[in-house]
Amino acid sequence: MTAIQYFWRHPLAEQVREEGREQGREEGRAEAKAEMVLHILEWRELPVPDAVRERIQSCTDLNQLETWAQRAMHVKEPAELFATE
């Protein structure tokens, strides 16, 4: 009798799934940091224009989002987050 090889049990399939999970985790971390930047601005009662909100939410660079979170605690207007770029 011949053994059936199921693709989802193949090492390549396992690797692809793990890469997908890692990518999902990375995207989740970026989304969480972006939300934190927006929360800081909202807690400070600063009105966040749509353009600023979209730029923050579309960013996937964790280091950049961390920088913006630190700046968000001190800016007078949300657009100042991007002033030095």
trRosetta pair geometry for C-beta under 8 A, 3 or more apart (Angstrom, degrees):
i j d omega theta_ij theta_ji phi_ij phi_ji
5 9 7.4 -136 -171 69 62 108
5 10 6.8 59 168 -75 104 99
6 9 4.7 68 76 12 97 108
6 10 7.4 -148 98 -29 51 81
7 10 5.3 -38 -157 2 43 121
7 13 5.4 124 153 -63 71 143
8 13 5.1 -150 -133 151 31 155
9 13 6.9 41 37 60 15 134
9 14 7.7 15 -167 -49 29 102
10 13 4.5 92 61 4 86 105
10 14 7.1 -150 95 -7 45 84
11 14 5.4 -52 -148 35 37 116
11 15 6.3 39 153 -22 67 103
12 15 5.6 -52 -149 34 33 113
12 16 6.4 33 153 -19 65 104
13 16 5.7 -52 -146 36 33 111
13 17 6.4 33 154 -18 64 106
14 17 5.8 -57 -150 37 29 111
14 18 6.3 27 154 -18 65 107
15 18 5.8 -56 -147 36 30 110
15 19 6.4 31 154 -19 65 105
16 19 5.8 -53 -148 36 31 111
16 20 6.4 32 152 -19 63 106
17 20 5.6 -56 -151 36 32 113
17 21 6.4 34 152 -21 66 104
18 21 5.6 -50 -147 34 34 112
18 22 6.4 34 154 -18 65 104
19 22 5.8 -54 -148 36 31 111
19 23 6.3 33 153 -19 65 106
20 23 5.7 -53 -147 36 31 111
20 24 6.3 33 153 -20 64 106
21 24 5.6 -56 -151 37 31 114
21 25 6.4 33 151 -20 66 103
22 25 5.6 -51 -148 34 34 112
22 26 6.4 35 152 -20 65 104
23 26 5.7 -53 -149 35 32 113
23 27 6.4 32 152 -18 65 105
24 27 5.7 -53 -146 37 31 111
24 28 6.3 35 153 -21 64 107
25 28 5.5 -55 -150 36 31 115
25 29 6.5 34 152 -21 65 102
26 29 5.8 -51 -151 32 32 111
26 30 6.6 30 152 -16 64 105
26 60 7.8 50 141 -175 99 102
26 62 7.9 -99 -161 -45 81 121
27 30 5.7 -55 -150 37 34 111
27 31 6.3 35 152 -19 66 106
27 60 7.1 -38 -113 -132 65 108
28 31 5.7 -52 -145 36 31 112
28 32 6.3 32 155 -20 64 106
29 32 5.7 -56 -149 36 30 112
29 33 6.4 27 155 -16 65 106
29 62 6.1 -6 125 -100 116 122
30 33 5.9 -55 -147 37 31 108
30 34 6.3 33 154 -20 65 107
30 59 6.9 -150 -172 109 110 66
30 60 4.7 -9 -142 -139 164 55
30 61 7.6 83 -122 29 116 18
30 62 6.0 -104 -90 -76 77 75
30 65 6.5 164 -146 -23 67 155
31 34 5.7 -54 -146 36 30 112
31 35 6.4 31 154 -18 64 105
31 57 7.8 28 -128 -151 69 73
32 35 5.8 -54 -149 36 31 111
32 36 6.5 35 150 -23 63 104
33 36 5.4 -50 -150 31 35 115
33 37 6.7 40 151 -21 65 98
33 62 6.2 131 -3 -136 163 69
33 65 3.8 85 129 135 127 140
33 66 6.6 -56 -155 -61 135 61
33 69 6.6 -93 -170 -47 87 131
34 37 5.8 -48 -154 29 35 112
34 38 6.6 29 150 -12 64 106
34 56 5.1 140 -155 150 92 84
34 57 5.1 115 163 -106 143 44
34 59 6.2 158 -92 57 113 94
34 65 5.8 -79 -68 -129 61 129
35 38 5.7 -57 -150 41 35 110
35 39 6.1 39 151 -23 68 105
36 39 5.5 -51 -143 35 32 113
36 40 6.5 37 156 -23 64 100
36 65 7.9 90 57 163 104 108
36 69 5.5 7 112 -114 110 125
37 40 6.0 -53 -154 30 29 111
37 41 6.8 25 151 -14 62 106
37 56 5.2 -146 90 -157 136 132
37 65 6.2 -117 -37 -162 129 81
37 68 4.9 9 -122 117 138 111
37 69 4.9 -105 -86 -83 79 70
37 72 5.3 172 -154 -47 71 151
37 81 7.4 69 -172 -130 124 152
38 41 5.8 -56 -151 38 34 110
38 42 6.2 31 152 -17 68 109
38 48 6.3 15 -140 -93 85 173
38 53 6.5 58 -110 -126 122 83
38 56 6.0 148 -58 112 94 151
38 57 7.7 22 -46 -63 135 89
39 42 5.6 -58 -144 41 32 110
39 43 6.0 36 156 -23 68 105
40 43 5.7 -52 -145 35 28 112
40 44 6.4 20 156 -11 62 108
40 69 6.3 128 -7 -151 151 69
40 72 4.0 93 98 122 132 130
40 73 6.1 -69 -175 -70 132 66
41 44 5.9 -64 -152 43 29 106
41 46 4.7 -82 -172 65 82 112
41 48 5.2 85 120 -72 141 114
41 72 5.3 -87 -57 -158 80 113
41 78 5.3 40 -139 -97 143 107
42 45 7.2 34 -180 -82 38 30
42 46 7.3 -99 -79 50 25 68
42 48 6.9 -51 -66 -15 79 123
44 72 7.5 -174 4 160 138 82
44 73 7.6 167 -61 -132 138 39
46 75 7.5 52 -115 95 169 96
46 76 7.9 162 -113 164 127 30
46 77 6.8 167 -161 -131 123 34
46 78 5.6 150 134 -47 125 90
47 78 7.6 -108 92 -6 46 123
48 52 5.4 -124 -169 85 80 120
48 53 5.1 95 140 -63 116 97
48 78 5.0 100 -117 -67 70 166
49 52 4.8 91 61 8 82 103
49 53 6.9 -149 96 -6 41 90
49 78 6.6 -169 18 69 81 130
49 79 7.2 16 27 -58 126 99
50 53 5.5 -57 -145 39 33 114
50 54 6.1 33 158 -20 68 106
51 54 5.9 -53 -146 36 28 110
51 55 6.5 28 155 -19 62 107
52 55 5.8 -56 -149 36 30 110
52 56 6.4 28 155 -17 65 107
52 78 4.5 82 170 128 165 124
52 79 5.9 -110 -83 -79 124 62
52 81 7.1 109 -154 33 111 125
52 82 7.9 -147 -123 -8 87 120
53 56 6.0 -59 -150 38 28 109
53 57 6.1 18 158 -12 66 114
54 57 5.9 -61 -140 44 28 106
54 58 5.9 19 163 -15 66 114
55 58 6.1 -62 -140 40 24 105
55 59 6.7 38 156 -38 60 102
55 82 7.1 -22 134 -63 155 140
56 59 6.0 -50 -158 12 30 116
56 65 7.6 98 -160 -120 78 88
56 68 6.6 -178 -119 147 99 159
56 81 7.6 15 -81 105 107 162
59 64 5.7 -119 -174 96 133 125
59 65 5.6 160 110 -68 127 94
59 68 7.7 116 56 -1 168 150
61 64 3.8 55 94 13 116 115
61 65 6.5 164 89 -14 62 84
62 65 5.7 -56 -146 38 32 111
62 66 6.4 37 154 -22 65 104
63 66 5.6 -52 -150 33 32 114
63 67 6.6 35 151 -19 64 103
64 67 5.6 -52 -152 34 34 113
64 68 6.4 32 151 -17 66 105
65 68 5.6 -52 -146 38 34 111
65 69 6.3 40 152 -25 65 102
66 69 5.6 -50 -148 31 32 114
66 70 6.7 31 153 -16 63 103
67 70 5.9 -56 -154 36 32 109
67 71 6.4 26 151 -14 66 109
68 71 5.5 -57 -144 42 34 110
68 72 6.0 48 153 -37 67 102
68 81 4.8 41 -140 -169 93 121
69 72 5.5 -44 -147 21 30 119
69 73 7.6 35 153 -24 55 95
70 73 6.4 -52 -171 18 35 111
70 74 7.9 -2 148 6 61 108
71 74 6.2 -83 -162 47 44 95
71 75 5.7 42 155 -38 86 109
71 80 7.1 -153 165 116 117 87
71 81 5.1 134 101 -125 132 67
72 75 6.3 -43 -124 19 31 110
72 78 7.7 12 -123 -123 86 72
72 81 6.3 10 -74 -95 74 115
75 78 6.6 109 108 -98 140 24
75 80 3.8 170 -144 74 118 123
75 81 6.0 -72 -42 -58 161 65
76 80 6.4 74 42 -11 67 152
77 80 5.2 110 67 -15 74 102
78 81 6.0 -19 -180 -9 57 112
79 82 6.4 -59 -176 38 55 100
79 83 7.5 88 130 -61 70 83
80 83 4.9 -8 -156 -32 57 123
82 85 5.0 -59 -169 29 72 122
